[in-house]
């Protein structure tokens, strides 16, 4: 696992994020020679088995019926706007 100081991470933050994202490696940040935080890639679901494991996980947060209805309304609103052509900022003036 790669280790950087917090200062090094700040100076090269974009490169650090790219490394973690594309190399799939974790990086530990240190301050005063002591580990303080770890940056690691987000595990993405890529297979049906991953999705099935997520869906059946008993520790996964569940939506209340009200939250599920609000979520569905948000999805529908997003779908309506998805096919709307973008506004040209020069047409506003």
Secondary structure, DSSP 8 states (H G I E B T S, - for coil): -EEEEHHHHHHTHHHHHHIIIII---EEEEETTEEEEEE-------SHHHHHHHHT-TTS----HHHHHHHHHHHHHHHHHHTS----GGG--
